[in-house]
Amino acid sequence: MNEQMNAPTSPQPAPSAGAGTEKIMAIVSLVVGVISLCGLFIPIIGIPLGLIGIVLGFFGRRDAEWKTYATVGMALSVVGILLSCVPIGLISVMRLLGPKIGNTFSSISSSLP
């Protein structure tokens, strides 16, 4: 009996420190990706949230079971970043072309009888 207790056993694998963190990162990536879609209306939050969603999705893809959620979160985050760039681009174009367009309308209106 004493020999059985002293017999060498195979080492047990150590549990990983972040066993559930990939799952949490995948879900948070999905949620942040959905929220980043609001970047069309509030661009200042869309770009940072999109970047956070991409990073969390990248790390969340390590868990095979939650890989789909992480991938969808990353895709939504990319779309959120792109949607956030639309208002910024429109404002930039309007500021650049605004005076030219204004001058054109002024000349048209002054030429009318």
C-alpha positions, 0 to 999 in steps of 0.5 A, spaced: 500 500 500 505 504 501 508 503 494 502 505 491 502 512 494 509 513 492 509 511 485 510 516 480 504 519 477 504 523 470 504 530 471 497 534 470 497 539 465 496 546 469 490 550 468 491 556 464 490 563 467 485 565 462 481 559 461 475 564 460 478 570 457 478 568 450 470 567 451 469 574 454 474 577 449 470 574 443 463 577 446 466 584 448 468 584 441 461 583 438 458 588 443 463 593 442 463 592 434 455 593 434 456 599 439 461 602 434 456 602 428 453 608 431 459 612 429 455 614 423 452 619 428 457 620 433 464 619 429 468 620 435 466 614 439 466 610 432 473 609 431 476 608 438 471 603 439 472 600 432 479 599 434 478 596 441 473 591 438 478 589 432 484 588 438 479 584 442 476 580 437 483 578 435 485 575 442 478 572 442 479 568 436 484 563 440 478 560 443 475 555 437 468 555 440 467 562 440 471 564 434 465 566 430 463 571 435 470 574 435 470 574 427 463 577 427 465 582 432 472 584 428 467 585 422 462 589 425 468 593 428 471 595 421 464 597 418 464 601 424 470 605 423 468 605 416 462 608 417 465 613 422 469 616 416 463 618 412 461 624 416 468 626 417 470 625 410 463 629 408 465 635 413 472 635 410 469 635 403 464 641 405 469 645 408 474 644 402 469 645 396 464 650 400 466 657 398 467 654 391 460 652 391 457 658 395 461 663 389 457 658 384 450 659 387 452 667 388 454 668 381 448 664 378 443 668 383 446 674 381 445 673 373 437 671 374 433 677 373 
